[in-house]
Amino acid sequence: KQAVVLMLLVFVIVFPIYLYCIYTNFEIGNLFAFYIRRFVIQPMTLLLVVPIFYYRKHLLTKSA
């Protein structure tokens, strides 16, 4: 549940930035737009945060 919420939060923040880049014809720069698009398409945030969820679960079971 937490991973889905995190992915949605990141998507809501990053997707409008990418749409702005498209609207302005990538005046900010092509490399910036490339990385924003990559971040929107690929759920890298989830892959980076999954170990935190497992560690938190481990701590909760250890203290119980």
Phi and psi restraints in degrees (value plus and minus 20) as a CYANA .aco file:
   2 GLN   PHI     -86.5   -46.5
   2 GLN   PSI     -57.1   -17.1
   3 ALA   PHI     -86.5   -46.5
   3 ALA   PSI     -59.3   -19.3
   4 VAL   PHI     -85.6   -45.6
   4 VAL   PSI     -62.8   -22.8
   5 VAL   PHI     -82.5   -42.5
   5 VAL   PSI     -62.3   -22.3
   6 LEU   PHI     -84.2   -44.2
   6 LEU   PSI     -63.5   -23.5
   7 MET   PHI     -83.8   -43.8
   7 MET   PSI     -61.5   -21.5
   8 LEU   PHI     -84.8   -44.8
   8 LEU   PSI     -59.8   -19.8
   9 LEU   PHI     -83.2   -43.2
   9 LEU   PSI     -66.6   -26.6
  10 VAL   PHI     -84.0   -44.0
  10 VAL   PSI     -60.3   -20.3
  11 PHE   PHI     -83.1   -43.1
  11 PHE   PSI     -62.8   -22.8
  12 VAL   PHI     -84.6   -44.6
  12 VAL   PSI     -51.8   -11.8
  13 ILE   PHI     -99.6   -59.6
  13 ILE   PSI     -63.9   -23.9
  14 VAL   PHI    -104.6   -64.6
  14 VAL   PSI     -53.9   -13.9
  15 PHE   PHI     -82.1   -42.1
  15 PHE   PSI     -62.4   -22.4
  16 PRO   PHI     -83.1   -43.1
  16 PRO   PSI     -51.3   -11.3
  17 ILE   PHI     -84.6   -44.6
  17 ILE   PSI     -61.7   -21.7
  18 TYR   PHI     -86.3   -46.3
  18 TYR   PSI     -60.7   -20.7
  19 LEU   PHI     -83.0   -43.0
  19 LEU   PSI     -56.7   -16.7
  20 TYR   PHI     -83.8   -43.8
  20 TYR   PSI     -60.8   -20.8
  21 CYS   PHI     -80.8   -40.8
  21 CYS   PSI     -62.0   -22.0
  22 ILE   PHI     -85.5   -45.5
  22 ILE   PSI     -62.4   -22.4
  23 TYR   PHI     -82.8   -42.8
  23 TYR   PSI     -57.8   -17.8
  24 THR   PHI    -112.2   -72.2
  24 THR   PSI      -5.9    34.1
  25 ASN   PHI      35.9    75.9
  25 ASN   PSI      20.1    60.1
  26 PHE   PHI      37.6    77.6
  26 PHE   PSI      22.4    62.4
  27 GLU   PHI     -87.4   -47.4
  27 GLU   PSI     -45.2    -5.2
  28 ILE   PHI     -86.4   -46.4
  28 ILE   PSI     -55.8   -15.8
  29 GLY   PHI     123.0   163.0
  29 GLY   PSI     126.6   166.6
  30 ASN   PHI     -89.9   -49.9
  30 ASN   PSI     -56.0   -16.0
  31 LEU   PHI     -86.7   -46.7
  31 LEU   PSI     -61.7   -21.7
  32 PHE   PHI     -80.2   -40.2
  32 PHE   PSI     -65.6   -25.6
  33 ALA   PHI     -84.4   -44.4
  33 ALA   PSI     -56.3   -16.3
  34 PHE   PHI     -81.0   -41.0
  34 PHE   PSI     -66.8   -26.8
  35 TYR   PHI     -90.2   -50.2
  35 TYR   PSI     -55.1   -15.1
  36 ILE   PHI     -84.6   -44.6
  36 ILE   PSI     -65.6   -25.6
  37 ARG   PHI     -81.3   -41.3
  37 ARG   PSI     -62.5   -22.5
  38 ARG   PHI     -82.3   -42.3
  38 ARG   PSI     -59.2   -19.2
  39 PHE   PHI     -88.8   -48.8
  39 PHE   PSI     -55.5   -15.5
  40 VAL   PHI     -91.0   -51.0
  40 VAL   PSI     -62.4   -22.4
  41 ILE   PHI     -95.7   -55.7
  41 ILE   PSI     -65.2   -25.2
  42 GLN   PHI    -118.9   -78.9
  42 GLN   PSI     110.3   150.3
  43 PRO   PHI    -100.4   -60.4
  43 PRO   PSI      38.1    78.1
  44 MET   PHI     -84.4   -44.4
  44 MET   PSI     -50.5   -10.5
  45 THR   PHI     -79.0   -39.0
  45 THR   PSI     -62.2   -22.2
  46 LEU   PHI     -82.2   -42.2
  46 LEU   PSI     -62.3   -22.3
  47 LEU   PHI     -85.3   -45.3
  47 LEU   PSI     -50.9   -10.9
  48 LEU   PHI    -100.1   -60.1
  48 LEU   PSI     -45.6    -5.6
  49 VAL   PHI    -117.9   -77.9
  49 VAL   PSI     -37.3     2.7
  50 VAL   PHI     -75.3   -35.3
  50 VAL   PSI     -62.8   -22.8
  51 PRO   PHI     -80.2   -40.2
  51 PRO   PSI     -50.7   -10.7
  52 ILE   PHI     -85.4   -45.4
  52 ILE   PSI     -59.8   -19.8
  53 PHE   PHI     -84.0   -44.0
  53 PHE   PSI     -62.8   -22.8
  54 TYR   PHI     -85.0   -45.0
  54 TYR   PSI     -59.7   -19.7
  55 TYR   PHI     -85.5   -45.5
  55 TYR   PSI     -61.1   -21.1
  56 ARG   PHI     -84.9   -44.9
  56 ARG   PSI     -60.3   -20.3
  57 LYS   PHI     -83.3   -43.3
  57 LYS   PSI     -61.0   -21.0
  58 HIS   PHI     -82.4   -42.4
  58 HIS   PSI     -62.3   -22.3
  59 LEU   PHI     -86.3   -46.3
  59 LEU   PSI     -58.2   -18.2
  60 LEU   PHI     -87.9   -47.9
  60 LEU   PSI     -59.4   -19.4
  61 THR   PHI     -92.9   -52.9
  61 THR   PSI     -50.2   -10.2
  62 LYS   PHI     -90.5   -50.5
  62 LYS   PSI     -56.9   -16.9
  63 SER   PHI    -101.1   -61.1
  63 SER   PSI     -36.2     3.8
